[in-house]
Amino acid sequence: MTLLDRYIFKNVLFACAGAVGLLSFVFILVSALRDLLGYILAGQIALGTVAKLFLLLLPATMPFVLAPGVLTGVLLTLGRLSADSEITAMRTAGLSLPRIARPIFLLALLSVAAGLYVNFEAMPYGRVQYEQELANALHTKALSYIVPKTFVRSFPNTVIYAGDRQGDLLRDIWVWKFDSDKRVNLFVHAQSGHIGYDEDKNTIEARLFQAQIEDRNAAQPEDFSKIPEAAAEIFPVTFPLDKVFSRDHSLRRKLPWMTLSELLAERTRLAAQHIAPAEAKDQARAIMKVKLTINDKINTALAVLSFALIGVPLGIKVSRRETSANLGVAVLLVLVYYFFTVMIGWLDRNPEYHPDLLLWLPNLVFLGLGAWQFYRLDRR
């Protein structure tokens, strides 16, 4: 690698790393606010655990930020070099455009290899570990779901309110349980109560003292003339936590979180099933979802090369030092690419259209467009 190659490679590498880092930070922040903010505010997750969860989320952002980050880095670097007339000086010295872009394509190929590793290995591992770490953190602080002076809606079809809490002792407890139509079918008010976590059942067990109970008619829960009232010195109530966090860590069954070997094994398992003719369509759809996942992971990594190829002529032609124009072009290209990718993904229930093969179209179009623009610019 010559001095010029190292110069271009270093500049593009730093610009791409900065863009990827910024985009990853935004993705992680959005995910954290969506998934973790409530737990953090409730004191259910320690700050050390939050930092670990952030790191585990990092590989999960790579499929979405690597290609746009590389495109942004190429546009910014070549735009600056072009604006400073450095590209013109290189062309005047007899260097062809492919020769100038050689370190950029080397970086792109290395990024494709890294993207394949992340998509098929690092991301599935990180995502599964993230879910397990979050579940374990919530598991150790299961009782922290009961927050005093707060209407707790974390449990399915249940709302809980406690006026005060001291450890596992609650005071002034109100419990509403709802049916599938969101109508109250059980109401309990107790002066005090004791809560504990049953690890075997994954439930919070509450023993309510001096409870007033309204066990309403299941068919007509809103008919107050038929509401039987009762009192109990001790009334047990169970709050299941399986819908809040599960002890079952078999998360690799989710297709996007599977490694390549797991996806291939899943495809083989589905294809080997002996089913009735009436279920053939469902089997074909299930197999197609696996194929789509594999091809999507490959194409997401290959998009780095596509974006780099189309970014070289665009970066040189923009020839502006301002980042706004370059970033605007990058955002537009990324939106177009992912728009068509998402549209093709909607065909997963129609295997006869071969969406797993159509998924290659956006990359092929971008590669063709980039090669054409590259050829035209090199001929000038």
Residue, then its C-alpha position, 0 to 999 in steps of 0.5 A: m500500500t503506497l503513501l497515497d493509499r494509506y492517506i485515502f484509507k485513513n481519511v475514509l476509515f476515520a470518517c466512516a468510523g465517526a459516522v457509524g459511531l454516531l448512528s450507533f449511538v442514536f440507535i442505542l439511545v432510541s432502543a434504550l429509551r423505548d425498552l429501558l427508561g421505565y425500568i431505570l426510572a423505577g429503579q429496577i435496573a442498576l446503572g452498571t447493568v444499563a451500561k452492559l445492556f448498551l454494549l450488548l445492543l451495539p452489535a444489533t445496530m450494525p446491520f442498520v448503521l454499517a452501510p449508511g455509515v460507510l456511505t456517509g464517510v465516503l461522501l464526506t471524505l471525497g467531497r472534501l478532497s474534491a473541494d480541495s482539488e486533491i482529486t484533480a491533482m491525482r487525476t492530473a498525475g495520471l491516476s485513474l479513478p479506480r486507482i484512486a478508489r482502490p483503498i476505499f474498495l478495500l475498506a468496503l470489502l473488509s466492512v462486508a466481511a465484518g458485516l457478515y460476521v456481525n449479522f450471522e454471529a455477533m448480533p445473534y449472540g449480543r441480542v440473546q445475551y441482552e434479553q437474558e441480561l435484562a430478564n435476569a436484572l428484572h428477576t432479581k428485583a421482581l418486587s420493585y414492580i410494585v411502586p407506591k403511589t403509582f398505578v402499576r399496569s405492568f401485569p396483564n389485565t391488572v392494575i395495582y395501587a399501593g398508598d405506601r410500601q416499606g420493604d415487602l409490606l404494603r398499605d392501602i392496596w387497591v387491585w383491579k382485574f379486567d376481562s378481555d373486554k377491559r371490564v373490571n371483574l374483580f376489585v379488591h381493597a385492603q388495608s395492608g398486605h405482604i408481597g413476595y416473589d415465587e421463583d418457581k412460578n415466576t409470580i408475585e404472591a400477595r397476601l392482603f389483610q382486611a380486604q373488601i372484595e367485589d367478585r363481579n358476574a363474568a357475563q355482566p360485570e357492569d351490572f352493579s345490582k348483581i355485585p356480591e361483596a365480601a370481606a376476608e381477613i386474608f385474601p391471596v392474589t397472584f400477579p404472573l410475571d411471564k408476560v413481563f419477563s420470562r424465565d425461558h431463555s430459548l430466544r434463539r428461535k426468533l429468526p433474526w436472532m439465529t446464527l447461520s448454522e441455526l438458520l440452516a438447521e431450521r430450514t432443514r427441519l422445516a423442509a423435512q417435516h411430513i405434513a398434510p397437503a392442506e398445510a403445504k402453503d404454511q410450510a412453504r411460508a415458514i421456509m421462505k421466512v428462513k430464506l428471507t432472513i438468510n438473504d437479508k443478512i447477506n444483502t445487508a452486509l453486501a450493501v456496504l460495497s454497493f453504497a461505497l461504489i455509488g458513493v465514490p462518484l457522488g462524493i467527487k461530483v458533489s465537491r462541496r466542503e459543506t456536510s449538509a449536501n453530502l449527508g442529504v445525499a446519503v440519507l436519500l440513498v439509504l431511504v430509497y434502498y431500505f424502502f425497496t428492501v422493506m417492500i420486498g420483505w412484505l412478500d414473505r407470505n407469497p413464496e411463489y414470488h420468490p422474495d428471497l431472490l427479489l431481495w437481491l434487486p436493490n443491491l444489484v440496482f445500486l451496484g449497477l448504478g454505481a458502476w455506471q456513474f463510476y465509468r462515466l466519471d472515469r471517462r471524463 
